[in-house]
Amino acid sequence: MSFDTLVSSGRRSALPHGVASLESIASDGFVILDYGVILGGYCSDMTRTVYVGRIDDRSRSIYKAVLEAQQAAIAAVREGVAAGEVDAAARNVLARSRLARYFTHSTGHGLGLEIHEAPRVAKDQPELLKRGMVITVEPGVYIPAFGGIRIEDAVVVTAAGCEVLTPTSKELITI
């Protein structure tokens, strides 16, 4: 594993990087699953969020906003773009959904021999993305006493955009 797997559910999913505990998975609410492996010496990192129980319209709407933020950030990735522009693309979507104040961490980070490398994909970061860089794109919303949602993919920067290296479905799964 490239880091200890993070699992948080229900109200604990509102902790952006909550660690696994002995607490049972909540019977109603979001479950954030963040994990990665090392293959050939290189780290991977991916997060998916599922819903346990009967999902309500508010939860579905918030999930949709986070997914749209992630898609906007991925669309902003390409060679020569400042890392801060990728972050801004995600934040702008969440601002339109009135969720920006609940996005409390950066949009991503470099990924390679270490799990966290340069560049930092965060607000106002001037570093320009270069072809071949691998970064994560992981916006999230964390609402105290409600729960959280994060959707993360690793992407490789190309001249025309990026290639998603974690092509797992991001469709909202309810269990």
N, C-alpha and C positions, 0 to 999 in steps of 0.2 A: 504494500500500500504506500502511496506517496505522502499520506498523512492519516491521522486517526479519522475514521469515518464519523461524520457528524449526523446525528439524527435528533430532531426535536419535533414535538407534536403539540397540538392544541395551543394553549396560551404560551407554552415554552417556545413555540416556533417564532414568537415575536423577538427572541434573542438572536441577533444576526448570525452568530457563530456558536450557538448553544451546543454543548457536548452531550454525547449519549449519557443517559443516566439509568438507574434501576427503575425509574418510573415507567409504568405501562403506557403504550400508545393510547392517546386520548380517543374516546369513542365517537367524538364529533369534532372535526376541525382539520386544519392543514397539518401535513407532516412534511418537513423538509429533510431531504436525503442528499448529503454532500459527500462525495467520495472520489477517489482517484487511485491509480496504480502506477507503478514504474515499469516501463517496458523498454528494453534496450538502453537503460540508463536515463531515460527521459520521463518526466512526471506528467501525469494527466490529472484533470480536475473537472468535475461535472456535478451539477446540482439539478435535481428535479423535485417538484412539489406535487403531492397528491392530496386528495381530500378523503377523509374517513367520515362516513355518515351521510346524512341527507344534506346536500349543499343548498344554501340559500342564494338569492339573487345578488346580495351584497358581496358575498365571497366570490361568486362567479365573476362579477364585474371587476373586482380587484385583481383576480388572477388574470383576466383578459388585459387589464392595463399593464401589468408587469410583463406579460408576453409581448404586448405591443412595444413597450419600452425596450425590451431586449432585441426585438426585430429591428427597431429603429437604430439602435446602437450597432448591431451587426451590419446594417446597410451603410453606416457611416465609416466603417473600417476600410481603409485602402492605403497603399503606400503614399507617404507624403502628408497625411492628415495628422494633426496634433492629437495626442492621446486625450487631451481635454475636450476635443470636439466629439469624440466618441461618447465620453461621459455626458456631455451636454445633450446629445441626441436622446439618451435614455431619460435624463432629468426633465427635458422639455415635455415628453409624453406624460410622465408622472405628474408634472405641474398642471397640465391640462385636465388631468383626472383628479386634481386636488389631493394628490397623494405624495407630493414631493417631500413634505416634512417627515414622512415615514421611511424615506430612503436614506439610511444613516451611514452607509459605507461607500467606498469607491465602486466604480462600475467594473473594474477588473485589474489584472496584473499580468506581467510577463510570466511565462511558463517555460521550463526547460529542464536543466539538470537539477534545479531546485524548484520547489513548489511555488515560491514567490520570488520573482525576478523582475528586473526592469523590463519594460517601462511600467510605471504606475498609471493606470487608466482612471484618472480622477479629475475633479474640477480644476480647471485652469492649468493643467499639466501641459507644458509646451513641447515635450519631446515628440518628434515626428516619427510616425510608424514607418518601419522599413520592410521591404519585401523579405519574406522568410521568418519574420518575428512570429512567435506564437504567443497569443494573449488570451485571457479569459474575458468573457462578456457576461456579467452576472448581476444585473440590477435586482433589487429586492425591495419589498415593502414590509415593515415590521410595526404592527399596531399593538401597543400595550393592551393587555387584557382581552385581546381578540385573537391575534396570531400573525403569522408571517408567511411570505411567499418569496422564493428566489428561484430564478431559472438561469442556469449557467451552462455555457458551451465554451470549449476551447476552439479558437480559430487561428489559421495561419494567414498572415497578411500577404496579399498579392498586389500586382500593379493595378489591377482593375477592381479590387475589392478584397474578398477573403474567401477562404474555404473552411466550412465548418467541419471540425475533426470529430465531433461528438454528435452524429446524426440520429440520435434517439428522439422519438416523438416527444413533442412538448404539449400535445393535446391534454387538456385537463382530465385526469383520471380520478374517478370517485370509486371508493371501495365500500 
